[in-house]
Amino acid sequence: MKKAISFLVVLLVLSSGLTLAQDNCNLMPLKGRHSIGFGFGMLNQQEATVLTVKVNAESNFMGNLYYNYWITDEWALELNAGILNAEVFSGVSMTGIEQKAATVVPVLAGARYYPAFAALAENVRPCVVALVGAHMGHSSSNKVTLGVKIGSETKVQSVFGSKLGLGVDAFLSGWMRLGLLAGYNIGSDFNEPVGTRENYSGFDLSLNFGIML
């Protein structure tokens, strides 16, 4: 992951260096353009311990799909959905085993702001991201007592979710988009734990790859 981030930073710097000699007033036009792509990265979530388990496997990776439409050269609308967290864990007692799995899916909409005055080069643009929507939590559990399955349960919960972020996008060759985004996910508490947490707020750092249409 660190190598991927370093590689992207180098690309952004090289892209910036190739165009710094050009007049920043001649920024790449974005109004009316569309973009679709995906992002992946790492989470750093605040702890909210609600269960004690014997075995726990938690993914700190996040991924998302996004769509943008530029209504002006500085403002883009965004739709964003992905996976914020996934867990599989098992609790063992003298009488049986309880197995659980949980996934949190953010579904968000909002905007990106690319201030022209902050442009690093003709095709390298810092941005501010603000998204709101919902965090949807899906959890399932199975209980086995004395070798007999005695119950299974599936729950879906939804709470308010949002995200704020700062990043930079490089628009390469007129059709490729590479970006780096540091964000903070803000979510309300679920009524019941989803996995080992009730709340999935926390920082993330992601790489973004897309195509321009």
C-alpha positions, 0 to 999 in steps of 0.5 A: 500500500505504501509503495502504491501511494508513493508511486501515485505521489511521484506521478502527481509530481511529474505531471505537475512538473511537466505543466508548471511552465504553462499558464495556470490560467489555462486550466484543463476545462472540466465543465460538462465532463463525467467521470467514473472510477474506483478507490481503495485504501486503509482505515483508521477507525476509533475503537468502540468495544461492544463484544468480547470474542475469542477469534476476530478477523477484521479488514482495515481496507476500504473500497468504493465506486464513484461517479462525478459530473462537473456542473462548472470547472470548479464544482462536481457532483458525486455519487459514492458507494462502497465497503467501509468495513468487513469482519468475521469473528467467532466466539467459543464457550464450553457449550457451543460456538457462535459465528458472526459476520458483518459488513458496513456499506456507505451510500453517499452523495455530495460534491467536490470543489476544485478551487482554481486558485489552488491549482498546482498545474494545468491538470493537477487540482486539489479538491475538498469533498463533502458527502452525506447519506447513510451507513448501512450495516449488514450482520449475520450470526449462527449459533451451534450448541452441543453440535446442533445448530439452534439459530441463525439471524440476519439484520440490516440497519441504516444510520446517518453517514457522511464524509469530509475530505481533502485530496488532489486529482491529476487529469492525465491524457484527457481521459485518465484520472488519478487521485489521492484523498484523505478523509474522515467518515462520520457516522451515527451509532447503530442501534445494535452492534454491527460486528464488534462496533456500534460506530464506524467513524474514523480516518481513511486514506485512499487512492482513486483511479478513474476515466473521464468521459 
